[in-house]
Amino acid sequence: MRTMYWIASLTILAIGTLASAGEPRGLDIYFIDTEGGAATLIVTPAGESVLIDSGNPGKRDAERIHKTATEQAKLIAIDHHIITHWHLDHYGGVERLAQLMPIRKYYHHGIPETLAEDPKNFPTLVKAFKHVAAGKDRRLQPGDSLELKPSQGGPALELLCLCGHGEVIADKPGAAENPIAKDHKPNPEDKSDNAKSLGFLLKYGGFRFLDLGDLTWNIEYKLVHPTDKIGLVDLYQVTHHGLEVSNNPVLIRTVKPRVAIFNNGPRKGGHPQVLGTLRRLPEPPAIYQLHRNVAINALENTEPERIANNADKDCKGEGIAVAVAADGKSYTVTVGRTGKSERFVTRSP
């Protein structure tokens, strides 16, 4: 019995989860409420975890991430933690989270010496990051893939880096030009770290999930010009919390998401211009929001049952969960506040 327990313990430590054996498991994605920040947790069929961003500084966001990871996802550690860029609402929670649970590997687009847009907080926060990530961090570049454990007998799994540090993945040789890209209207150059965000395409069988951090307008254009480097997607984490300086219509019209999830706050993101871009697609996606945007009317927000947090005050930090079937052919979106679920079929074969 002692030998069996020791082997089981080693298995748990190796993959960072308390998942039970038996029936095949699918892919899970948790959109954790950080009230206008970002924290997206992916758990693979093999039980491996990838956390993209870790919310704001302080206890609240890190403790919400920890609660989701341990209680919903049944994790004992975070295997891979990606920082998309160096704005405090995306990596501020990392120091506290590392106190709550082990984080095994860290990824980023490179650590700058200074950050012009946040001279007050950046020195302290990046020092904390360097401390917890010492000897465990790696710079990612477009074209890199995270080495994730394959699922036994399941579809292929890949997390591909599409962009970082202002650069994008190369066009595929012989790929056709994207006619939609001709409609691009450039914005002034963005010199902030938003434009340097890491962005990813998660592929599991026919399922496709796009997360571009806070990538802004002109770099989004580069992802679909001169050729489309992304393809159709099933699930779109609406970029930059749904702010209008991102979510270039030529990108959205190219990837044609079936489901779009805003990781917005009550007074941040969820911009009506972006909601309008999605609704004007020939096949409008199902739109979900982590928060009701209190600055716009009810008709401009998505349907109340697709909003995780409707209250302006006393936020409960409810999230949205996506469960992809083990065969990658369908997925279910569940709103934590209501428990309401909707099932969708993947677009790709």
TAPEMO-V760598 format. One record per residue. PHI is phi in radians with two decimals (999 if undefined). OMEGA is omega as a letter, one per 30 degrees, with the letter a starting at -180 (* if undefined). D_FIRST is the distance of its C-alpha to the first C-alpha in whole Angstrom. Layout:
BEGIN
PHI;OMEGA;D_FIRST
PHI;OMEGA;D_FIRST
END
This chain:
BEGIN
999;l;0
-1.10;l;4
-1.10;l;5
-1.09;a;5
-1.12;a;6
-1.13;l;9
-1.13;l;10
-1.09;l;11
-1.12;l;12
-1.07;l;14
-1.10;l;15
-1.07;a;17
-1.12;a;18
-1.20;a;20
-1.98;l;22
1.25;a;22
-2.50;l;21
-1.80;a;19
-1.06;l;20
-1.49;l;18
-1.41;l;18
2.12;a;20
-1.12;a;24
-1.07;l;26
-1.89;l;27
-1.70;a;30
-1.89;a;32
-2.06;l;32
-2.27;a;35
-2.02;l;36
-1.68;a;39
-1.62;a;39
-1.31;l;42
-2.07;l;43
0.94;l;47
1.80;l;48
-1.71;l;46
-2.51;l;43
-2.84;a;40
-2.14;a;38
-1.87;l;34
-1.94;l;33
-2.16;a;30
-1.40;l;29
-1.04;l;28
-1.46;l;25
1.51;l;24
-1.45;a;27
-2.05;l;29
-2.26;l;33
-1.83;l;35
-1.73;a;38
1.29;a;40
-2.44;l;39
1.24;a;42
-1.47;l;44
-1.10;l;44
1.76;a;43
-1.49;a;40
-0.95;a;41
-1.21;l;40
-1.06;a;37
-1.26;l;35
-1.16;l;36
-1.09;a;35
-1.06;l;31
-1.11;l;31
-1.09;a;32
-1.12;a;29
-1.53;a;26
-1.55;a;27
-1.56;a;29
-1.53;l;27
1.04;l;24
-1.63;l;24
-1.97;l;23
-2.78;l;25
-1.74;a;29
-1.34;a;29
-2.35;l;32
-2.12;a;35
-1.78;l;39
-1.76;a;42
-1.22;l;44
-2.93;a;47
-1.71;l;48
-1.82;a;49
-1.08;l;48
-1.39;l;47
-2.01;l;44
-2.36;a;43
-1.08;a;44
-1.49;a;40
-1.16;a;38
-1.10;l;38
-1.15;a;37
-1.08;l;34
-1.15;l;33
-1.34;a;33
-1.52;a;31
-2.75;l;28
-1.13;l;28
-2.13;a;30
-1.54;a;29
-2.49;a;33
-2.19;a;36
-2.42;a;39
-2.79;a;43
-1.64;a;46
2.05;a;47
-1.75;a;48
-1.31;l;52
-1.23;a;53
-2.41;l;55
-2.35;a;55
-1.01;a;59
-1.41;l;58
-2.55;a;55
-1.18;a;57
-1.36;a;56
-1.59;a;52
-1.00;a;51
-1.00;a;51
-1.25;a;49
-1.22;a;46
-1.25;l;46
-1.10;l;46
-1.12;l;42
-1.07;a;41
-1.04;l;42
-1.16;a;40
-1.30;a;37
-1.70;a;37
-0.94;l;38
1.34;a;37
-2.21;a;35
-1.89;a;38
-2.58;l;40
-1.49;l;43
-1.76;l;43
-2.27;l;47
-0.94;a;48
1.74;l;46
-1.30;l;43
-2.18;l;40
-1.25;l;36
-1.43;a;34
-1.89;a;31
-1.18;l;28
-1.24;l;29
-1.50;a;28
-1.19;l;27
1.31;a;29
-1.71;l;31
-1.18;l;35
-1.14;a;36
-2.26;l;35
-2.61;l;37
-2.03;a;38
-1.80;l;42
-1.40;a;44
-1.62;a;47
-2.73;l;49
3.09;l;49
1.00;l;52
1.48;l;54
-1.91;l;54
-2.24;l;53
-1.07;a;51
-1.23;l;54
-1.16;l;55
-1.31;l;54
-0.98;l;57
1.43;a;59
-1.18;a;58
-1.28;l;61
-1.14;a;62
-1.58;a;61
-1.15;a;64
-1.15;a;63
-1.11;a;63
-1.13;a;67
-1.50;a;66
-1.09;l;65
-2.07;a;67
-1.14;l;66
-1.72;l;65
-0.98;a;66
-1.01;l;64
-1.70;a;61
-1.68;a;60
-1.40;l;57
-1.25;l;53
-0.97;a;53
-1.18;l;55
-1.73;a;52
-0.94;l;49
-1.24;l;46
-2.41;a;46
-2.39;l;44
-2.03;l;43
-1.68;a;40
-2.09;l;40
-2.41;a;37
1.03;l;38
-1.48;a;42
-1.48;l;41
-2.31;l;43
-2.18;a;42
-1.96;l;45
-2.31;a;45
-1.93;l;47
1.02;l;47
-1.94;a;50
-0.94;a;52
-1.88;a;56
-0.74;a;59
-1.24;l;60
-1.34;l;57
-0.99;l;56
-1.03;a;59
-1.09;l;58
-1.26;a;55
-2.13;l;57
-2.37;f;60
-1.30;l;61
-2.08;l;58
-1.39;a;55
-1.69;a;52
-1.96;a;50
1.58;l;51
-1.15;l;50
-2.20;l;47
-1.49;a;46
-2.15;a;45
-2.13;l;47
-1.37;a;46
-1.01;a;49
-1.15;l;50
1.04;l;51
1.16;a;50
1.57;l;53
-1.44;a;56
-1.37;l;59
-1.35;l;59
-2.14;l;56
1.11;l;56
-0.95;a;59
-0.99;a;60
-1.19;l;60
-1.27;a;56
-1.09;l;55
-1.18;l;58
-1.37;a;56
-1.48;l;53
0.83;a;53
-1.10;l;50
-1.54;l;49
-2.31;l;47
-2.20;a;48
-2.10;l;46
-1.56;l;48
-1.68;a;46
-1.67;l;49
-1.97;a;50
-1.13;a;53
-2.25;a;55
-2.51;l;54
1.36;a;54
1.06;a;54
-1.23;a;58
-1.04;l;60
-1.10;a;61
-1.28;l;58
-1.00;l;57
-1.15;l;60
-1.03;l;60
-1.16;a;56
-1.23;l;58
-1.50;l;61
-1.09;l;59
-0.95;l;60
-2.12;a;57
-1.04;l;56
-1.35;l;52
-1.26;a;50
-1.86;l;50
-2.12;l;48
-2.32;l;48
-1.22;l;46
-2.41;l;49
-1.24;l;52
-1.36;a;55
-1.32;a;57
-1.53;l;60
-2.19;a;61
-1.42;a;62
-1.07;a;59
-1.24;l;61
-1.33;l;60
-1.20;l;56
-1.31;a;54
-1.05;a;53
-0.94;a;52
-1.24;l;49
-1.79;l;48
-1.93;a;48
-1.30;a;45
-2.29;a;47
-1.58;a;50
-1.41;l;51
-1.34;a;53
-2.01;l;52
0.94;a;48
-1.09;a;46
-1.57;l;43
1.20;l;42
-1.25;a;41
-2.02;l;40
-2.23;a;40
-2.07;l;37
-2.12;l;37
-1.99;l;35
-1.63;a;35
-1.04;a;34
-1.01;l;32
-1.55;l;35
1.26;a;37
-1.70;l;40
-2.68;l;40
-2.69;a;39
-2.14;l;39
-1.87;a;40
-2.17;l;40
-1.59;a;41
-1.05;a;39
-1.10;a;42
-1.83;a;43
1.31;a;40
-1.22;a;43
-2.13;l;41
-2.31;a;43
-1.85;a;42
-2.30;l;44
-1.72;a;44
-1.14;a;44
-1.44;a;47
-1.56;l;46
-1.21;*;45
END
